[in-house]
Amino acid sequence: MDLQLTGKRALVTGASRGLGYATARTLALEGCQVAINSRSQANLSAAAEKLSQECGRPVTGLPGDIGLPDVPAALIQQAVQALGGLDLLVTNAGGPPAGKFEAFDDAAWQQAVELSLLSHVRLIRAALPALRQSPAASVLTITSYSVKQPIANLVLSNSVRAATVGLTKSLALELGAEGIRFNSILPGWTETERVYDLMSQRARANHTSVEEEIAKQTQDSPLGRMAQPQEFANAAVFLLSPAASYITGVMLTVDGGMYKGTL
Ligand SMILES: NC(=O)c1ccc[n+]([C@@H]2O[C@H](COP(=O)([O-])OP(=O)(O)OC[C@H]3O[C@@H](n4cnc5c(N)ncnc54)[C@H](OP(=O)(O)O)[C@@H]3O)[C@@H](O)[C@H]2O)c1
């Protein structure tokens, strides 16, 4: 199948590693012009350089913390300038801290809203003028399967990301008539660097191995394992591509069947 991505202009935020990086890499390998973002200039430059070498064309690194109010609009402006427009936008960042309800005060909740809801709002709002110029405009928000089945000890993520899914669906309904598609992927446990570090910490604390900790975490998973970032990226790039031209408003769990509901 031809994903029809050659020459499409894409910005992926939160993309120096993990799910964002895997998505940016796959877009670049499919022929997109890609800009990536993260907070750390050093990590971002290294990631952009690696992608440029692998794909044989320049990949632009645009540093900035998208959890800060003024950064998303500036970032979109820089991406549109660097790429000569924008067709595809992936809104992604790190997650809010883990913890139970009584661990968090209003400031922590507000910070979670800034990072896991308002960053998406601000990026999409700033990108709309450029997306309206594109014949293949598509936006993908990265959230979590925890919006369908809350994960213990992650009350901030469980709560705030549900609003991002509501945002994504609302935009699909509101802007479909203009030809702009909006979808979200709700990933389950995926072996990114962050998750590997988390499993390593658990292994040290429990005097076990990383493999044993991963096995414990996935014992309830029908496929019995975590995803690889490329498995996430395959779904993400398809949803973004013109090959998915009749798919909008979809909240797709890519979780190996971990979510046990029927809808
Ligand atoms: N992996 C999983 O199993 C899983 C499952 C469900 C949901 N998720 C969610 O999916 C998202 C991506 O997960 P991941 O595992 O790929 O995470 P990750 O390995 O921690 O990568 C996050 C990426 O985002 C960048 N980033 C973090 N905060 C940022 C900010 N405020 N502004 C701009 N860039 C930022 C990081 O680079 P810098 O540090 O340089 O900024 C990094 O490139 C997270 O929100 C995570 O909670 C992941």
PDBQT file of the ligand as one rigid body, heavy atoms in Angstrom, charges set to zero:
ROOT
HETATM    1  N1  LIG A 301       5.621   4.212  26.607  1.00  0.00    +0.000 N 
HETATM    2  C1  LIG A 301       4.504   3.813  27.155  1.00  0.00    +0.000 C 
HETATM    3  O1  LIG A 301       4.368   2.667  27.604  1.00  0.00    +0.000 OA
HETATM    4  C2  LIG A 301       3.329   4.749  27.227  1.00  0.00    +0.000 A 
HETATM    5  C3  LIG A 301       2.045   4.236  27.496  1.00  0.00    +0.000 A 
HETATM    6  C4  LIG A 301       0.963   5.108  27.575  1.00  0.00    +0.000 A 
HETATM    7  C5  LIG A 301       1.157   6.465  27.395  1.00  0.00    +0.000 A 
HETATM    8  N2  LIG A 301       2.430   6.933  27.145  1.00  0.00    +0.000 N 
HETATM    9  C6  LIG A 301       2.577   8.367  27.004  1.00  0.00    +0.000 C 
HETATM   10  O2  LIG A 301       3.034   8.661  25.702  1.00  0.00    +0.000 OA
HETATM   11  C7  LIG A 301       3.913   9.781  25.745  1.00  0.00    +0.000 C 
HETATM   12  C8  LIG A 301       5.262   9.388  25.143  1.00  0.00    +0.000 C 
HETATM   13  O3  LIG A 301       5.771   8.295  25.885  1.00  0.00    +0.000 OA
HETATM   14  P1  LIG A 301       7.294   7.809  25.758  1.00  0.00    +0.000 P 
HETATM   15  O4  LIG A 301       7.377   6.500  26.477  1.00  0.00    +0.000 OA
HETATM   16  O5  LIG A 301       7.750   7.922  24.361  1.00  0.00    +0.000 OA
HETATM   17  O6  LIG A 301       7.992   8.922  26.667  1.00  0.00    +0.000 OA
HETATM   18  P2  LIG A 301       9.531   9.326  26.774  1.00  0.00    +0.000 P 
HETATM   19  O7  LIG A 301      10.421   8.172  26.388  1.00  0.00    +0.000 OA
HETATM   20  O8  LIG A 301       9.679   9.921  28.121  1.00  0.00    +0.000 OA
HETATM   21  O9  LIG A 301       9.721  10.442  25.654  1.00  0.00    +0.000 OA
HETATM   22  C9  LIG A 301       9.111  11.671  25.804  1.00  0.00    +0.000 C 
HETATM   23  C10 LIG A 301       9.670  12.606  24.750  1.00  0.00    +0.000 C 
HETATM   24  O10 LIG A 301       9.032  13.857  24.913  1.00  0.00    +0.000 OA
HETATM   25  C11 LIG A 301       9.998  14.878  25.190  1.00  0.00    +0.000 C 
HETATM   26  N3  LIG A 301       9.337  15.774  26.140  1.00  0.00    +0.000 N 
HETATM   27  C12 LIG A 301       8.972  15.502  27.417  1.00  0.00    +0.000 A 
HETATM   28  N4  LIG A 301       8.357  16.571  27.954  1.00  0.00    +0.000 NA
HETATM   29  C13 LIG A 301       8.345  17.539  26.989  1.00  0.00    +0.000 A 
HETATM   30  C14 LIG A 301       7.862  18.869  26.958  1.00  0.00    +0.000 A 
HETATM   31  N5  LIG A 301       7.278  19.424  28.017  1.00  0.00    +0.000 N 
HETATM   32  N6  LIG A 301       8.015  19.582  25.816  1.00  0.00    +0.000 NA
HETATM   33  C15 LIG A 301       8.609  19.021  24.730  1.00  0.00    +0.000 A 
HETATM   34  N7  LIG A 301       9.092  17.763  24.714  1.00  0.00    +0.000 NA
HETATM   35  C16 LIG A 301       8.952  17.032  25.848  1.00  0.00    +0.000 A 
HETATM   36  C17 LIG A 301      11.219  14.133  25.725  1.00  0.00    +0.000 C 
HETATM   37  O11 LIG A 301      12.439  14.811  25.449  1.00  0.00    +0.000 OA
HETATM   38  P3  LIG A 301      13.049  15.961  26.434  1.00  0.00    +0.000 P 
HETATM   39  O12 LIG A 301      13.277  15.292  27.739  1.00  0.00    +0.000 OA
HETATM   40  O13 LIG A 301      14.281  16.410  25.727  1.00  0.00    +0.000 OA
HETATM   41  O14 LIG A 301      12.023  17.032  26.490  1.00  0.00    +0.000 OA
HETATM   42  C18 LIG A 301      11.164  12.867  24.882  1.00  0.00    +0.000 C 
HETATM   43  O15 LIG A 301      11.689  13.106  23.607  1.00  0.00    +0.000 OA
HETATM   44  C19 LIG A 301       4.029  10.181  27.214  1.00  0.00    +0.000 C 
HETATM   45  O16 LIG A 301       3.116  11.204  27.476  1.00  0.00    +0.000 OA
HETATM   46  C20 LIG A 301       3.643   8.925  27.936  1.00  0.00    +0.000 C 
HETATM   47  O17 LIG A 301       3.139   9.198  29.227  1.00  0.00    +0.000 OA
HETATM   48  C21 LIG A 301       3.490   6.115  27.041  1.00  0.00    +0.000 A 
ENDROOT
TORSDOF 0
